Amino acid sequence: MGRSLNCPQCRHEQVLRARPLSASERVAAIFLLSPFSCQHCSCRFLASRIGLDRPRHPIDRREHLRIPVRLYLSFSGGKVRGEGTVLDLSMGGCIIKSETQVRVDDIFYLEIATGSQEQPLEVAAMVRSVSPRGIAFKFLRAAQENKRLLAFIQSQTADHMQKSAALAAPAKS
C-alpha cells in the first residue's frame, strides 16, 4: 500500500492531482513533482507522486471534485430568469438542468436551495458551456469567499467520500 497525501495548509487528505498551470509546474513534472489541489481549502501545492496511493477519482481537467446533488435553483441575469435542478456541485461551479435558454459567458445570480429551513445559497456565476447534459456554471468568486457555500460543499464532499469508500470496500460474507 502506498502513502497518502495531506494538504500542507489544512492537513486534510482530500487532495486531487491538478493540471500544471505554469511553466514552473511543467518543469517540476520532469522531477516527478505534480501540482495537487486540496478539496477542503483549495490550497494548491507541488508534491512528489512517487509511491502515492492510486487516486480514488480519475484525474481529469477539473480542479475540484464534483459532488452529485439534486437541489432546486433559480437564477437571473439581465432580462433572463430561470429555474432548474443542480445536478452536481464543486468548489468551482455547478451543472444544472434547465429549460431556460442561456449563452456562454452570460453572468447570472444563482440561488441554490439546500434545505427547507435554510436560506438559499447565493452566488454569482458565469455560463461556461451549454450541452445536452446541462448548463455548466463557473462561480465568479472562489467558494472560500462564501462561508455558507464552502461549509455546504465540505459537508457534501465528506458525505460523498464516505459513500464512495463504502461502495469501494469489499463486501464481508
N, C-alpha and C positions, 0 to 999 in steps of 0.2 A: 504494500500500500504506500502511495506517495505522500508527500507533505501537502498540507492545505495552506492557503494564503490568506493572511489577515490584512485589513486596511491599516496602514501606518498611522492614520489620523484617529479613527474611532475604534479600531481593533475588531470590527465585525468581520465575519467570514464571507459575507455576501458580496463578492467581487467577481466581475466578469472581465475577460480579456477584451480589450478595445482595439480599434484600428489605429495605426500610427497617424498622428495629425501633423507632426512637424518633421523637419529634416533630421533633427537630433534623435527623435524616436525611431526613424527609419535606420539611422546609423547604429543605434543601440541594438537593433534586431540582429546585426552581424555578430554581436556578442551574446546572443540568445537572451536578450532582455526584451520584454514586451510591455506595452502600456496596459494597465488594468484600471478599471473604474469601479469604485465602491457603490453598491446599490443603496447603501444606507445613508451616506453623507456626500456622495458624488465626488469624493476625493479621487484625483487621477494621479497615478504613480507608475514608475517603472519597477519591474521585478524580474528575477530570473524565472524562466518557465521550466528549467531542468528539474525533474523529479516531482513536479506538481501532480496532484490527483487530476484525473481527466475531468474536465468541466461537466457539470450536470446538464448544462444548457449549451446547445451548439453556439459556436462563435459565429456571429454574423455582423452585418454592418451597423447594427443598433448599439448604442451606448448604454441603454438601460433595459433591464429585464421587463418584459411585457407581462402583466398580470391579467388573466381573463376575468372579466366582471360583466354584470348586466345591470347597468344603472340608467335611470332616466336622466335626460339632459335637455335643456333648452338653450338656444343661442341666438344672438342678434348682432348685427353689424350693418351700418348704413341703413338701407331700406329693406334688408333681408332679415327675416325672423324664421326660426325653425325649431324643431324638436326631434328627438331621436333617442337611440339607446347606445350607451357607451359599451363597446364590445371588449376592449382591452385598454389598460391604463399603465403608464410608466412615469418615471420622473421627468421625462422629456416631452410627453404628449399623450395622445389617445387616438383610438379609431372608433368612429361612430357609424351607425346605420341610420340614415335619414332619407326622406323623400325630397327634401329641400335642395334646390339647385344652387350650388356654390362654385366658385372658381378658385384655382390655385392662386396663392398669395393674398386672398381675401383675409381680412382680420376680423375676428369675432370675439365677443364677450360670452364665455360659456358659464352656465350654471348647472352643476352636476349634483343631483340629489343622492346623498349617501345613506339616508335613513329617514324615517317618517318624523322623528323627533328633532332632527338636526337641521340647521340652516344649510342650504346648498353650498357646495364649494364654488367659489367664483374665481375664474381665471381667464386671462386674455390669451388667445391662441391664433395662429395663422394656418390656413389650409395649406398643407404640404402636398397632398395628392388626392385625387378622386378616382376610385376604381370600383369594379363590381363588388369588392369586399366591403367598401365603405369609404368614408371621408377620413383621411388622416390629418390630425391637427398636431402642430408643434407648439408647445407652450412658449410664450414670449419671454417669460421670466422663469428661471430655474425653480423647481419645486421647493428648494430650500428656502426661498424667499416668502413662500406662503406656508406658514406653520401648520395650518389645518390640512392642506393638501399633502404636505410632507408626512404628517402623522398618519393620515389615511392610507397613503401609498405604503408606508413602512409596515402598517398593520396588515394590509392585504398581501404584501411581499412575504411577511413571516408566515401567514396562513398558507399561501401558495407553496412556499418552500417545504412546510411540514407535510402538506398533502402530496407533493412530488416525492418526498423522501419515503413516505408511507407506501406509495404506489411502486417505487423502485425497490423496496425491501423485499427479499424473498419470502414467500408465504411459508409459515410454520405449519407442519402437519401434526 
